[in-house]
Amino acid sequence: MTTPLESANKPLFFRVAEPQGFGLAAPPARLGDALRTWARALPGSAFQKEALVASSRTGQVWRLASDEGPYLDGTDVAPCPLSFFTVGMICSYMNEIVALAKARDMAIRELRLIQDNYYSMEGSLARATMTGGALPVELTVEIGCTADEAALHELLESAVAASPVNGLMRGRHTSLFTLTRNGEPLEPRRVKPIGRPAEAEHRKAFDTARPDAAAETAGLIARHGMSPKTEEDTSSQGSSLAEHQSRRLHVQAECTLRENGVKQIRQSLYNPRGSMFQFLSDEAPVNGGRGLAPDANSYLSAGIAFCFMTQAGRYAKILRKDLPHYSVIQDTHFSLGGASGATGQPGAADPVETHLHLHTSEDGNFARDVLDMSEQTCFLHAFCRTELKARMRVKPLAAKAQR
């Protein structure tokens, strides 16, 4: 059976041609780069979603798509939400390591990053105690470099701190929201309000967005079979739809650089067990790349929006409530990289702002419940509201012997 994403008659991932022609523009930049993500759930699917991500700094708009695996009765046509966020993080770290090494005249012979992200889910959805959590990030750096051990460690620690995503990890960021039900605004009950009217839905843009003929679409993101089964896998068909849960999630990404500077990332989902995907990432020309693939901030932003939307759909599905259509408009604000943007400062970020639109026959109390519980169970909003630090392990690589 063909899924909505597969029947859309266009690539799953592409750079959008002439986005200004149908009103896709990011908000003004506060810190260096502002991104607006329009994302919607696709009717007729379990948890398939599509997003358009616009950057104020690059002027580019990327169309991305997300699915879930068997643990949510999905089909893994596209990566899960947490995959996008982990890939965005590891690419951001790679950007800063390479830029800082160049600024310090440290020659890197070989570089490979391995990142493990862990999350938790505990409690009962029906009793409103279910809560998503974000756990410390583990980053392994395999590097061959001309620097001595002390200089190398200082370089890597400074580069990680300089990453814009570090701005989400430093301190606690309380996300901001608006809520709209069937076109009518509702005051949120528990979450913190944005304090201004909701941004309008942009349904037409999803249907009219088409690939930029000057940009390659093949191979931007590709499925590479199932992730290896490990002892930590506790998932089964539909297991993430259980009303009560106590589980630990594990997403891993490995990042290397191609000869043309494009980042190649292999992402694995170990618990719940899902598919492996290969991602490509490249920064836009204004940030020193060629814009051949989505940039780190676009992946980060899409991941947050997709994850939040999964929780909204999961809440309605578990409680058997009517929610045929829902969408978000999300704004994320990041500083430039301390090294890649030459600011010399630690990375910074503002709280995530999300406008949730629900179309439902259920009442306003249900709409408020959806918003509250989606924020409470979203792993990536938990990431934002939790003070975190990357636990780094460095593996120096010896120079290869000449033959």
C-alpha positions in Angstrom: 0.0 0.0 0.0 1.4 3.4 -1.0 1.7 5.9 1.8 0.8 9.7 1.5 4.5 10.6 1.3 5.2 8.1 -1.5 2.1 9.2 -3.5 2.9 12.9 -3.4 4.6 12.8 -6.9 7.7 14.7 -5.8 11.0 13.9 -4.0 10.8 13.5 -0.2 13.7 16.0 0.3 14.7 19.0 -1.8 15.7 22.7 -1.9 12.6 24.7 -2.8 12.6 26.7 -6.0 11.6 30.4 -5.7 10.1 30.2 -2.1 9.4 33.9 -2.0 6.9 33.4 -4.7 4.4 31.8 -2.3 5.3 33.7 0.9 7.9 31.4 2.6 10.1 33.7 4.6 11.8 33.4 7.9 11.4 35.9 10.8 14.0 38.6 11.3 17.2 37.3 12.9 17.7 38.1 16.6 21.0 36.3 17.2 22.4 35.5 13.7 20.1 33.0 12.1 16.3 32.7 12.4 14.4 29.8 11.0 10.7 29.3 10.4 9.4 25.7 10.1 6.0 25.0 8.6 5.1 21.4 9.3 1.9 19.4 8.9 0.7 15.9 9.6 -0.4 14.0 6.5 -3.9 12.6 6.7 -4.2 8.9 6.0 -0.9 8.0 7.6 0.1 7.0 11.1 2.7 9.6 11.7 4.0 10.9 8.4 4.8 14.6 8.3 6.3 17.1 5.9 8.0 20.4 6.6 9.3 23.5 4.9 12.2 25.1 6.7 13.3 28.7 5.8 16.4 30.5 7.1 16.8 34.2 7.4 20.5 34.0 6.9 20.8 31.7 3.9 17.6 32.6 2.1 17.1 28.9 1.4 14.0 26.8 2.0 14.3 23.0 2.4 11.4 20.5 2.1 11.9 17.6 4.5 9.7 14.7 5.4 9.5 12.4 8.5 7.9 9.0 9.3 8.1 6.6 12.2 9.0 2.9 12.4 7.1 -0.1 13.5 7.1 1.0 17.1 4.5 3.6 16.1 2.9 1.5 13.4 4.8 3.6 10.8 6.6 2.5 7.6 10.0 4.2 7.9 9.6 5.8 4.5 11.6 8.8 5.9 13.6 9.3 9.1 12.1 9.7 12.5 12.1 13.2 14.2 14.9 12.5 16.6 17.1 11.5 13.6 17.0 15.0 12.2 17.9 16.6 15.5 20.9 14.3 16.2 22.1 14.8 12.6 21.8 18.6 13.0 23.8 18.5 16.2 26.7 16.4 14.9 26.9 18.6 11.8 27.0 21.7 13.9 29.9 20.2 16.0 31.7 19.3 12.8 31.3 22.8 11.4 32.9 24.3 14.5 35.8 21.8 14.8 36.8 22.3 11.2 36.5 26.1 11.4 38.4 26.4 14.6 41.2 24.1 13.5 41.6 26.2 10.4 41.7 29.4 12.4 44.4 28.0 14.6 46.4 26.5 11.7 46.0 23.0 13.0 46.0 20.6 10.1 43.4 17.8 10.4 44.4 14.6 8.5 41.3 12.6 9.5 38.1 13.3 11.4 35.1 11.2 12.4 32.4 12.1 14.9 30.2 9.6 16.6 27.3 11.0 18.7 24.8 9.2 20.9 21.6 10.9 22.1 19.5 9.3 24.8 16.0 10.2 25.9 13.5 8.9 28.5 9.7 8.4 28.6 8.0 7.7 31.9 4.5 7.7 33.2 0.8 7.4 32.2 -0.7 9.4 29.3 -4.3 8.9 30.6 -3.2 10.3 34.1 -1.2 13.1 32.5 2.0 11.9 34.2 3.8 10.8 31.1 6.9 12.9 30.7 9.7 13.0 28.1 13.2 13.6 29.2 16.6 14.4 27.6 19.7 12.7 28.9 23.4 13.7 28.6 24.8 13.6 25.0 27.9 11.4 24.3 30.3 12.6 21.6 33.3 10.6 20.4 35.9 12.4 18.3 38.3 10.3 16.3 40.9 12.7 14.9 44.3 12.8 13.3 45.8 16.3 13.9 49.1 18.0 14.1 48.3 19.5 17.5 49.6 18.0 20.8 47.2 16.3 23.2 46.6 19.4 25.4 46.0 21.7 22.4 43.8 19.1 20.7 41.5 18.8 23.8 41.2 22.5 24.2 40.4 22.9 20.5 37.6 20.3 20.7 36.1 21.7 23.9 36.1 25.2 22.5 34.5 24.0 19.3 31.7 22.2 21.0 31.0 25.3 23.2 31.0 27.4 20.0 28.3 25.4 18.4 24.9 27.2 18.1 23.2 24.1 19.5 25.2 24.6 22.6 22.8 27.6 23.2 19.9 25.2 23.7 22.0 23.1 26.1 23.2 25.9 28.3 20.6 26.9 30.9 17.0 26.0 30.7 14.8 27.3 27.9 11.1 27.3 28.4 9.4 26.9 25.1 6.6 29.4 24.0 3.3 28.6 22.3 0.0 29.7 20.8 -3.0 27.4 20.3 -5.6 27.6 17.6 -8.6 25.2 17.3 -10.6 25.2 14.1 -9.3 28.6 13.3 -10.2 30.2 16.6 -7.4 31.2 19.1 -7.4 29.6 22.6 -5.5 30.6 25.7 -3.0 27.9 26.6 -3.6 26.4 30.0 -0.2 25.4 31.4 2.5 26.1 28.8 4.0 29.5 28.5 2.3 31.7 25.8 4.3 33.6 23.2 2.4 36.8 23.9 1.4 37.7 20.3 -1.3 36.4 17.8 -0.7 33.0 16.2 0.9 32.8 12.8 -1.5 31.6 10.1 -1.3 28.2 8.5 0.3 28.0 5.1 -1.4 25.0 3.5 -1.0 26.2 -0.1 2.8 26.3 0.2 3.1 22.6 0.8 1.2 21.8 -2.4 3.0 24.4 -4.6 6.6 23.8 -3.3 8.7 22.2 -6.0 12.4 21.3 -6.3 15.0 23.8 -7.4 16.1 22.5 -10.8 19.6 23.7 -10.1 20.0 21.6 -7.0 20.5 17.8 -6.7 17.7 15.9 -4.9 18.9 12.3 -5.2 20.8 11.0 -2.2 20.2 13.8 0.2 18.6 11.3 2.6 18.4 7.6 1.9 17.3 4.6 3.8 19.9 1.9 4.4 18.0 -1.0 6.0 17.2 -1.6 9.7 19.6 -0.6 12.5 21.4 -3.6 14.0 19.5 -5.2 16.9 21.1 -4.7 20.3 20.4 -5.8 23.8 18.9 -2.3 24.6 16.1 -2.8 22.1 12.8 -3.2 24.0 10.4 -2.2 21.2 7.8 -4.1 19.3 5.1 -3.4 16.8 3.1 -0.4 18.2 5.0 -0.5 21.6 5.3 3.3 21.7 1.5 3.6 21.7 1.3 2.0 25.1 -0.7 4.1 27.6 1.9 3.7 30.3 5.6 3.7 29.5 9.1 3.4 31.1 11.7 3.4 28.4 15.1 4.8 27.3 15.6 5.8 23.7 18.9 5.8 21.8 19.8 7.5 18.5 23.3 7.4 17.1 25.0 9.4 14.2 28.4 9.0 12.6 29.7 12.0 10.6 32.6 12.2 8.2 33.6 14.7 5.5 33.6 14.0 1.8 36.4 15.5 -0.4 34.0 18.3 -1.5 33.4 19.3 2.1 29.9 17.9 2.2 29.1 16.1 5.5 28.0 12.4 5.2 26.1 11.1 8.2 24.9 7.6 9.0 22.1 7.6 11.5 21.0 4.5 13.5 18.0 4.1 15.8 18.7 1.4 18.4 15.8 1.8 20.8 13.1 1.8 19.7 14.6 -0.1 16.8 14.2 1.6 13.5 15.8 2.1 10.2 19.3 3.5 9.4 19.4 6.5 7.1 22.3 8.3 5.4 22.0 12.1 5.4 24.0 14.7 3.6 24.6 18.2 5.0 26.2 21.3 3.6 26.2 24.9 4.7 25.0 27.6 2.4 27.5 29.9 0.6 27.0 32.6 3.2 28.3 30.2 5.8 31.2 28.8 3.7 29.6 25.9 1.9 27.9 25.5 -1.4 24.3 24.8 -0.2 24.3 21.3 -1.8 22.3 19.8 1.1 20.3 20.9 4.1 22.4 22.8 6.7 22.7 22.0 10.4 20.2 24.5 11.7 17.5 23.3 9.2 17.9 19.7 10.4 17.8 20.9 14.1 14.7 22.9 13.5 12.8 20.3 11.6 13.6 17.7 14.2 12.0 19.8 17.0 8.9 20.4 15.0 8.5 16.8 13.9 9.0 15.5 17.4 6.4 17.8 18.9 3.9 16.8 16.2 4.5 13.1 16.8 3.5 13.6 20.5 0.3 15.5 19.5 -0.7 12.7 17.1 0.3 10.0 19.6 -1.8 11.6 22.4 -4.9 11.6 20.2 -4.3 8.1 18.9 -3.8 6.5 22.4 -6.8 8.3 23.8 -8.9 7.6 20.7 -9.8 11.2 20.1 -10.6 12.9 16.8 -7.6 14.8 15.4 -7.7 14.5 11.6 -5.4 17.5 10.8 -2.8 19.4 12.8 0.1 21.6 11.9 2.7 23.9 13.5 4.6 27.1 12.6 7.8 27.1 14.6 10.5 29.7 15.0 14.0 28.9 16.1 16.7 31.5 16.8 20.4 30.5 16.8 23.6 32.6 17.0 26.3 32.2 14.5 29.0 29.6 15.3 31.7 30.9 17.5 34.3 29.6 15.1 32.4 29.1 11.8 30.8 32.6 12.2 34.0 34.1 13.7 32.2 35.6 16.7 34.6 34.1 19.2 31.6 33.5 21.5 29.8 30.4 22.9 26.8 29.4 20.9 23.5 30.9 21.9 19.8 30.2 21.2 16.4 31.6 22.2 13.5 29.6 23.4 11.6 27.8 20.7 8.3 29.4 19.6 5.5 27.1 18.3 2.1 28.0 16.9 -0.1 24.8 17.1 -3.1 24.5 14.9 -5.6 21.8 15.5 -8.6 20.8 13.4 -10.9 18.6 15.5 -14.5 17.9 16.6 -13.3 17.6 20.2 -13.7 20.6 22.6 -11.3 23.3 23.7 -10.3 21.3 26.8 -9.0 18.6 24.6 -7.1 21.1 22.5 -5.4 22.4 25.6 -4.7 18.9 26.7 -3.0 18.2 23.4 -0.8 21.2 23.7 0.1 20.6 27.3 0.9 16.9 26.9 2.7 17.3 23.6 5.1 19.8 25.3 5.4 17.5 28.3 6.2 14.4 26.4 8.3 15.9 23.6 11.9 14.7 23.9 13.2 17.8 22.2 11.3 20.4 24.2 12.7 18.4 27.1 16.1 18.9 25.6 15.5 22.6 25.5 14.3 22.9 29.1 17.1 20.7 30.5 20.7 21.9 31.2 22.9 19.5 29.4 26.6 19.1 28.4 28.1 16.9 25.8 30.3 14.2 27.4 33.3 14.1 25.0 35.8 11.3 24.4 38.8 11.9 22.2 40.5 9.1 20.2 43.7 10.5 18.5 44.4 8.8 15.2 48.1 8.1 14.3 49.3 9.1 10.9 49.1 6.3 8.4 52.5 4.8 7.5 53.8 5.7 4.0 54.1 2.7 1.6 
